[in-house]
Amino acid sequence: MSKAAVFLDRDDTIIRDKNYLSDPDEVELLPGAAEAIRLLNNRGIPVIVITNQSGVARGIFDEARLDLIHRRLRELLAERRAVIDGIYSCPHHPDGSVERYAVSCSCRKPEPGLLLRAAQDFDLDLAGSYMVGDKPLDSETIHRVGGKGVLIGGSGSDGMSGEPDYRAQDLLHAVRWILEDMKK
């Protein structure tokens, strides 16, 4: 039986955006992020990070370094009793300098490839799921599979047409709305 999940963008949703973060020691949780994730954990709702990481394609850091950053993110959350069930990242960018990653792909948001992979791995109902992020492309990504999008912060347009289903101040506010919406 498929279940709904909450997908989260990484930068400026869970952690402070450091512009091509490449140092695990610079991972900084945003206020309320761990509490928001813990609320989902307590209700048995899978929490999955979906993130574009073009720094790999641009040669700024490699996938091993990205794994260290994500390990640090998990550690910081664990210290606050919060768990991310999965992290899916797209290392590609068509303008990248690392040939292997300098491609157009089906996993770079707003394409739904990472959502589809997570749905298969976790037996998820994408149409009943949500995605929270700081850019309209995050809402566009989940809309492509029938789910609902929540935009944090009121960011401007990033060229995506999809309007979010809800606008939230931060991740905690977004999760509280999602939990209420799931009751409907």
Secondary structure, 3 states (H helix, E strand, C coil): CCECCEEECCECCCECCCCCCCCHHHCCECCCHHHHHHHHHHCCCCEEEEEECCCCCCCCCCHHHHHHHHHHHHHHHHCCCCCCCEEEEECCCCCCCCHHHCCCCCCCCCCCHHHHHHHHHHCECHHHCEEEECCHHHHHHHHCCCCEEEEECCCCCCCCCCCCCEEECCHHHHHHHHHHHHCC
